[in-house]
Amino acid sequence: MSYLSRLMDHIANATSTARCPICGKSSKQSITKISREQTMICPYCNSLFVRHHKSK
């Protein structure tokens, strides 16, 4: 495996916490989903939500 492949795999597997707007519980979600503003599923209440970037 090349260095670039390992780096891309590491980035794809990185997680961050996201708070569900419905139930308010935090769960680990993929950083790529968060950065691309893709739909995520809350593992507690099964609701779909998108975490938007905060603009300054």
Beta strands, then each sheet from edge to edge (+ up, - down):
strand 1: 15-19
strand 2: 26-30
strand 3: 40-41
strand 4: 48-49
sheet 1: 1+ 2-
sheet 2: 3+ 4-
end
